[in-house]
Amino acid sequence: MIVATVVILAYLGFQSLSSFISADASSGNANEQLATLQSQYASLKAQYDGVRVQVQATSNNQLKTDYNNAELELVKAQSAINDVSSAISVGKPSAEVNSRIQTAQQQMQTANSALANLKSEM
C-alpha cells in the first residue's frame, strides 16, 4: 500500500513538473514571438513615417486619404501587439496568447499590404 502511494505521488509530481516546464517553455516562445513582432512593427513604422513625408508633400487628396486608411491598419497592428504583451504579462493560458499572436501577425500582414498598395499609388 505504501509503495502504491509513493508511486502515485511520484507520478503526480512528475506530471506537475512536466506541465510547469512545458508552460515555461511556451512562455519563452511567446516572448520571442512578441519581440519579433515588436521589431517588425518598428521597421514597418519607420517605412510608414518615410511615406508620410512624401504623401504630405503632394496635393493629391485621395493619396492622403489612402495614407490615413493605411496608417489605421498600422495602429491596429500596434494594438494587437499590445494585446499580446498584456496576455503574456498577466499569465493568460498559452492558447489565448497564441491566438493573440496569430491575430497580431495577421494585422501586421494587413498593415504591410496596405503600405505596399499605397506605395504603388505614388
N, C-alpha and C positions, 0 to 999 in steps of 0.2 A: 504494500500500500504506500509506503514512504517513497519507494523507488518510482512508482507511478506518479506521485505528486511532484517529485523532483523533475521528472521528465516533462510533465505538463508545464510546470513553471519555467523550465529551461526553454521549451518550445515557445511559450508566450513571450518570454524575454527576447528571444531571437527574432520573433516576428515584429515586436515593438522596435527593436534596434534597427532591423532591416527597413521598416517603414520610415523611421527617423532619418536614416541615411539617404533613402530614396527621396524624401521630401527636401532634404538639404541639397542634394544634387539638382533636383528640379528647380529649387530657388536660385542656385548658382547659374543655371542655364537661363533662367528668366532674366536675371540681372545682366547677363552677357547680351541677351537679345535686346534688352532695354538700352544698354549702352550703344549697341549698333544702331538702333532706331534714332537715338538722340544724335549720333554722329551724322547719320543720313539726313536728318532734319536740318542740322546746322548747315550742311553743304547745300541742300535744296533752298534753304532760306537765303543763303548768300547769292544763289542764282536768281532768285526772285528779286532781291534787292538790286542786282545789276540790271535786270529787265525793267524794273520800276523807273529807273533813271531815264532809260530810253523811251519808255511809254509817256512819261510826264513831259518829255521834250517835244512830243508830237502834238498836233492839233486834232488828231483822229479820236473823236469821242467814243466811237464803237470799240476801238482798241483799249481805251481807258476803262470802259465798262467790262470788257472781256478780262482785262488785268484784275479788276476788282473781284470778279467772279472766280478767277483762278486763285487769287490770294485767299479767298474764303476757304478754298479746299486746303490750303496750307494751314490756315488757322484750325480747321477741323483735324488735320493731322497732328498738330501740336496738342490739341485737346485729347485726342486718342492716346498719344504718348504719355500725357499726364495721368490718364486713367490707368495705364499700365503701371506707372510708378506708384500710384496710390494703392493699387491692388497688391503690389509687392510689399509695400511698407506696412500695410495693415495685416498682412499674412493671409490673404484670401487663398482659397484652395487652388491647386495648380491648374485645374480645369478652367477656373474663372480667369486666372492670369493668362493662360494660353489663349483663351478666347479673346481677351483684350489685346494681346499681342497680335493676333491674326487681324483683328479689326484695325489696329494701328498700321500694320503692314499694308493692308488694302487701301487705307486712306492715304498713305504715303505714295502708293502707286497712282492713285487718283490725282493727287497734287502734282506728281511728276508728269502725268499725261496732260494735265491742264496747262502746265508750263510749256510743254512741247508744242501743244496746239497754239498757244499764244505766240511762241517764237515763230511758228510757221506763218502767222498772220503779219508779222513785221516785215 
